[in-house]
Amino acid sequence: MKDMLDSEKSRAAAWFRQLRDEIVTAFEALEDSHAEGPFAEAAPGRFEVTETRRASDDGSDAGGGLMSVMRGGRVFEKVGVNVSTVYGTLGAQAQKAMAARGVPGIQDDPSFWASGISLVAHMQNPHCPAVHMNTRMFWTPHAWWFGGGSDLNPCIEYGEDTDHFHATQKAHLDPHGDAHYPKLRDWADEYFYIPHRGRARGVGGIFMDDRNSGDWEADFALTQDIGRAFLPAFVPLVEKRRVQPFDEGDKDTQLVHRGLYAEYNLVYDRGTKFGLATGHDANAVLMSLPPLAKWV
């Protein structure tokens, strides 16, 4: 399987980098076009790009990627768009987690390769929803799979925004089969849930993990369309809401909601746990955390 999938791994990594470039360009365009409403007088934000590197226990190269973060923009208070390709040997904790998920042979040969894109956006205007998106491919000598999705996290909910976000995702998934969107929507509702708060962290979206139908091309195409759905699902909501006035009460609501987001990412998020357990750059792993949050 290792030799057979080398070209597939390269294609997946190239796609995640392409998607990263498209999103970064679109988000900087949102900053440039924000000519009226709150924060319009500020300078447009720009991404700061940092190369991340990962080393094995013996000091050898174990991959890395790009961490792209914008802070203090007109539209985005903080947004990170990370892309990475990492490889090496899974530690004991990660091996145990993989074995518990049913990955065969992982404790006999714990080598791995993983590539993906991860995005979290926290907005200046409380009327603009926060959002998360990631897609990834994971490989071991015994198995491969895709995962990821996106979900909307408004602190002030608008039903028409939720409808648009979900309808756009459904339109991108339906060509792959009518069953995909309902399944991935329900999976997101289950995954992006905060048990200790007894509530979801947002208004849902789509999510999948361990996707291996046996047809790599079909699974890769599905993963690509999850990524392609993101900008048309999210950007129109930002364009509509970024001009709305807000008051201190709205901002307070936003900061409290961000507390929920931080709790989820630190306690439950599988990607956060994997990134820290495999020695990836901690700043890149934790770029999802908001710049300001509040607990009551």
C-alpha positions as CSV (number, residue, x, y, z in Angstrom):
1,M,0.0,0.0,0.0
2,K,2.9,2.4,0.8
3,D,4.2,2.6,-2.8
4,M,0.8,2.5,-4.4
5,L,-0.4,5.6,-2.5
6,D,2.7,7.8,-2.9
7,S,1.2,9.7,-5.8
8,E,-2.2,9.9,-4.0
9,K,-0.6,11.4,-0.9
10,S,1.2,14.0,-3.1
11,R,-2.1,15.0,-4.8
12,A,-3.9,15.3,-1.5
13,A,-1.2,17.5,0.0
14,A,-1.2,19.7,-3.1
15,W,-5.0,20.1,-2.9
16,F,-4.9,21.2,0.8
17,R,-2.2,23.8,-0.1
18,Q,-4.3,25.0,-3.1
19,L,-7.4,25.4,-0.9
20,R,-5.3,27.3,1.7
21,D,-4.2,29.7,-1.0
22,E,-7.7,30.3,-2.3
23,I,-9.1,31.0,1.2
24,V,-6.2,33.3,2.2
25,T,-6.8,35.3,-1.0
26,A,-10.6,35.5,-0.4
27,F,-10.2,36.6,3.2
28,E,-7.8,39.4,2.4
29,A,-10.2,40.5,-0.3
30,L,-12.9,40.7,2.3
31,E,-10.6,43.0,4.3
32,D,-9.9,45.2,1.3
33,S,-13.6,45.5,0.3
34,H,-14.9,46.5,3.8
35,A,-15.5,50.2,3.0
36,E,-18.4,51.0,5.4
37,G,-19.7,50.0,8.8
38,P,-17.8,49.1,12.0
39,F,-14.0,49.0,11.7
40,A,-14.1,50.3,8.0
41,E,-11.7,53.1,9.0
42,A,-9.0,50.7,10.1
43,A,-6.3,49.3,7.9
44,P,-7.1,46.1,6.1
45,G,-5.7,43.0,7.8
46,R,-3.1,40.8,6.2
47,F,-1.9,37.3,7.0
48,E,1.4,36.7,8.7
49,V,2.8,33.5,7.4
50,T,5.2,31.3,9.4
51,E,6.8,28.1,8.3
52,T,6.3,25.3,10.9
53,R,8.7,22.4,11.2
54,R,8.5,19.1,13.1
55,A,11.3,16.9,14.2
56,S,11.4,13.2,15.1
57,D,12.8,12.1,18.5
58,D,16.2,11.5,16.8
59,G,16.2,15.0,15.3
60,S,15.4,14.0,11.7
61,D,12.9,15.8,9.6
62,A,9.2,14.9,10.2
63,G,7.5,17.4,8.0
64,G,5.8,20.7,8.7
65,G,3.7,23.3,7.0
66,L,2.5,26.9,6.9
67,M,0.8,28.8,9.7
68,S,-1.1,31.8,8.4
69,V,-2.6,34.1,11.0
70,M,-4.4,37.5,10.6
71,R,-4.9,39.5,13.7
72,G,-6.8,42.8,14.2
73,G,-8.2,43.2,10.8
74,R,-11.3,45.2,9.7
75,V,-13.4,42.1,9.4
76,F,-11.4,39.3,11.2
77,E,-10.3,39.8,14.8
78,K,-8.3,36.6,14.5
79,V,-8.2,34.0,11.7
80,G,-5.8,31.2,11.2
81,V,-5.4,29.0,8.1
82,N,-2.9,26.3,8.6
83,V,-1.7,23.6,6.2
84,S,0.7,20.8,7.0
85,T,2.1,17.5,5.9
86,V,3.7,15.5,8.7
87,Y,5.1,12.0,9.0
88,G,7.1,9.7,11.3
89,T,6.2,7.4,14.1
90,L,3.2,7.7,16.4
91,G,3.9,7.8,20.1
92,A,2.4,5.3,22.6
93,Q,-0.6,7.6,23.4
94,A,-1.5,8.2,19.8
95,Q,-1.1,4.5,19.0
96,K,-3.5,3.6,21.7
97,A,-6.0,6.1,20.4
98,M,-5.7,4.8,16.9
99,A,-6.1,1.2,18.0
100,A,-9.2,2.1,20.0
101,R,-10.7,3.5,16.7
102,G,-10.1,0.2,15.0
103,V,-6.9,1.1,12.9
104,P,-5.4,-2.4,12.2
105,G,-1.7,-3.1,12.9
106,I,-0.9,0.3,14.3
107,Q,1.0,-1.0,17.3
108,D,3.0,-3.4,15.1
109,D,4.1,-0.6,12.7
110,P,3.2,2.8,14.1
111,S,4.6,4.8,11.1
112,F,2.2,7.4,9.7
113,W,1.7,10.3,7.2
114,A,-0.9,13.0,7.5
115,S,-1.8,16.1,5.5
116,G,-4.5,18.6,5.9
117,I,-5.8,22.1,6.2
118,S,-7.3,23.6,9.4
119,L,-9.1,27.0,9.7
120,V,-10.8,28.9,12.4
121,A,-12.1,32.5,12.1
122,H,-13.1,34.8,15.0
123,M,-14.8,38.0,13.7
124,Q,-14.7,41.6,14.8
125,N,-18.4,42.2,14.4
126,P,-20.6,40.0,16.7
127,H,-23.2,39.7,14.0
128,C,-20.6,37.9,11.8
129,P,-20.5,34.2,12.7
130,A,-17.3,32.5,13.7
131,V,-16.5,29.4,11.6
132,H,-14.3,26.3,11.5
133,M,-13.2,24.2,8.6
134,N,-10.7,21.4,8.2
135,T,-10.1,18.5,5.8
136,R,-7.3,15.9,6.0
137,M,-5.9,12.6,4.8
138,F,-4.2,10.1,7.1
139,W,-2.1,7.1,6.1
140,T,-0.6,4.2,7.9
141,P,1.0,1.1,6.3
142,H,-2.3,-0.7,7.2
143,A,-5.0,1.8,6.3
144,W,-5.8,5.3,5.0
145,W,-8.8,7.6,5.4
146,F,-10.1,11.1,5.0
147,G,-11.9,13.3,7.4
148,G,-13.0,16.8,8.2
149,G,-15.9,19.2,7.6
150,S,-17.0,22.7,8.6
151,D,-19.4,24.2,11.1
152,L,-20.8,27.6,11.8
153,N,-20.6,29.2,15.2
154,P,-22.6,32.4,15.5
155,C,-23.0,34.1,18.8
156,I,-26.1,36.0,17.4
157,E,-28.1,33.5,15.3
158,Y,-29.8,34.3,12.1
159,G,-32.0,31.5,10.7
160,E,-31.4,32.6,7.1
161,D,-27.6,32.4,7.6
162,T,-27.9,28.9,9.0
163,D,-30.1,27.9,6.1
164,H,-27.6,29.3,3.5
165,F,-24.6,27.6,5.2
166,H,-26.3,24.2,5.2
167,A,-27.9,24.5,1.8
168,T,-24.5,25.3,0.2
169,Q,-22.9,22.3,1.8
170,K,-25.8,20.1,0.7
171,A,-25.5,21.3,-2.9
172,H,-21.8,20.3,-2.9
173,L,-22.3,16.9,-1.3
174,D,-25.4,15.8,-3.2
175,P,-23.5,14.9,-6.5
176,H,-21.7,12.3,-4.4
177,G,-25.0,10.7,-3.3
178,D,-28.1,11.9,-1.5
179,A,-27.2,10.1,1.7
180,H,-24.0,12.0,2.3
181,Y,-25.4,15.4,3.5
182,P,-27.9,14.0,6.1
183,K,-25.2,11.6,7.4
184,L,-22.5,14.2,7.7
185,R,-24.9,16.8,9.1
186,D,-26.0,14.4,11.9
187,W,-22.3,13.5,12.5
188,A,-21.4,17.2,12.9
189,D,-24.3,17.7,15.4
190,E,-22.9,14.8,17.4
191,Y,-19.2,15.7,17.2
192,F,-19.5,19.5,17.8
193,Y,-21.4,19.0,21.0
194,I,-20.2,20.1,24.5
195,P,-21.3,17.5,27.0
196,H,-20.5,19.4,30.1
197,R,-22.6,22.4,28.8
198,G,-25.3,20.2,27.4
199,R,-25.4,22.1,24.1
200,A,-23.9,22.4,20.7
201,R,-21.1,24.9,20.1
202,G,-22.9,26.4,17.1
203,V,-25.5,25.7,14.5
204,G,-23.9,22.7,12.9
205,G,-22.5,21.9,9.5
206,I,-20.9,18.7,8.2
207,F,-18.3,16.3,9.5
208,M,-16.8,13.0,8.7
209,D,-13.9,10.9,9.9
210,D,-12.3,7.6,9.1
211,R,-13.7,7.8,5.5
212,N,-12.4,4.9,3.5
213,S,-15.0,3.4,1.1
214,G,-12.2,1.4,-0.7
215,D,-12.3,3.9,-3.6
216,W,-9.6,6.5,-3.0
217,E,-10.6,8.7,-5.9
218,A,-14.2,8.9,-4.8
219,D,-13.3,9.7,-1.2
220,F,-10.8,12.3,-2.4
221,A,-13.4,13.9,-4.6
222,L,-15.8,14.1,-1.7
223,T,-13.2,15.6,0.5
224,Q,-12.4,18.2,-2.1
225,D,-16.0,19.2,-2.4
226,I,-16.3,19.6,1.4
227,G,-13.4,22.1,0.9
228,R,-15.0,23.8,-2.1
229,A,-18.2,24.4,-0.3
230,F,-16.6,26.5,2.4
231,L,-16.1,29.9,0.7
232,P,-19.6,30.1,-0.9
233,A,-21.2,28.9,2.3
234,F,-19.4,31.5,4.5
235,V,-18.3,34.6,2.6
236,P,-21.8,35.8,1.7
237,L,-22.7,35.8,5.4
238,V,-19.7,37.9,6.2
239,E,-20.5,40.4,3.5
240,K,-24.0,40.8,4.8
241,R,-23.3,41.0,8.5
242,R,-20.0,43.0,8.7
243,V,-21.8,46.3,8.1
244,Q,-24.3,46.0,11.0
245,P,-23.9,48.2,14.0
246,F,-23.5,46.5,17.4
247,D,-23.3,47.5,21.1
248,E,-21.5,46.5,24.2
249,G,-24.1,43.9,25.0
250,D,-23.6,42.2,21.6
251,K,-19.8,42.2,22.1
252,D,-20.3,40.6,25.6
253,T,-22.5,37.9,24.0
254,Q,-19.7,37.2,21.5
255,L,-17.0,36.9,24.2
256,V,-19.1,34.5,26.3
257,H,-19.8,32.4,23.2
258,R,-16.1,32.3,22.5
259,G,-15.6,30.7,25.9
260,L,-17.7,27.8,24.8
261,Y,-15.6,27.5,21.6
262,A,-12.3,27.5,23.7
263,E,-13.7,24.9,26.0
264,Y,-14.6,22.5,23.2
265,N,-11.2,22.9,21.4
266,L,-9.2,22.3,24.5
267,V,-11.3,19.5,26.0
268,Y,-12.8,17.5,23.1
269,D,-11.3,18.4,19.7
270,R,-9.6,15.4,18.2
271,G,-7.3,17.5,16.0
272,T,-6.0,19.5,18.9
273,K,-5.2,16.3,20.8
274,F,-3.5,14.7,17.8
275,G,-1.4,17.7,17.1
276,L,-0.1,18.1,20.6
277,A,0.4,14.3,21.0
278,T,2.5,14.1,17.8
279,G,4.8,17.0,18.6
280,H,3.5,19.6,16.1
281,D,4.1,23.3,16.7
282,A,1.9,24.2,19.7
283,N,1.2,27.7,18.4
284,A,-0.1,26.2,15.1
285,V,-2.2,23.6,16.9
286,L,-3.7,26.2,19.3
287,M,-4.2,29.0,16.7
288,S,-8.0,28.0,16.9
289,L,-8.3,29.8,20.2
290,P,-9.9,33.2,20.2
291,P,-7.9,36.3,21.1
292,L,-10.4,37.3,23.8
293,A,-13.1,35.3,25.6
294,K,-15.2,35.6,28.7
295,W,-16.7,33.3,31.3
296,V,-19.6,34.2,33.5
